[in-house]
């Protein structure tokens, strides 16, 4: 048995070395801290690259690490930062891809923890772009081989990339393990709208796999216009329960706070919200901090642009992305992580 363990350890070390030898990981300016953490889990260092600005604001890129015949991974969320806009991060990503392509890389995998423009996934009014598809066309046409991402706003975005595979990872297992460690009981999983039912049920399934049974409820919303809720109605029972709202992102925070208020009015003892992508526009942090939400759990797919209030906690997706990158590099199944 000891000999088998030593053999497994030996092959594990070979695989780790193979990733370091055959692959290079770069990061743009969208989320350097997450990229550093991913590199740490991979047992490697980020490739050296200058990703800055010329005096007129144009993006200035130069690779300082040789990528000839290497498998290259670019980590870049399409999101705003303290210093740059969402469009800056998109152009950075595009130019990084083109630079690496022209530098004779063997393959390019783009790791996009947060896929911006995802909410523009269809035409809701005449003469508007389907921006989620248009961004996919732009990124794919730059010459990439694969996309790794987390919790796309809707599943059809995978099909917007027409000729390459897209691995859409889920944060649900991370949130389920959080609930397990907190020993939560009498749980009701709540979808904040009809479109999020599949996401909430996936989370409920992960709770079940961990031995945590939970019932299900749905909030039916009527919108006056985009971002403006006219009315909400709860379908299901939450009285005396711990209600866990599951959603992919929180923007201004207004809708999720109204949902939490409705659950409290219907008798929920505690309201917890799990959010993969903390977009947090405008005064969202203050809105959530002053709300009836007992605890909001977010991930670090998007860098925070303010101090977190006491009722928000953050967990890292770095181990999940690092494992997916290892499996991709070693030709192993990524779907096992789903």
Order of alpha helices (4+ residues) and beta strands (2+ residues): alpha-beta-alpha-beta-beta-beta-alpha-beta-alpha-beta-alpha-beta-alpha-beta-alpha-beta-beta-beta-alpha-beta-alpha-beta-beta-alpha
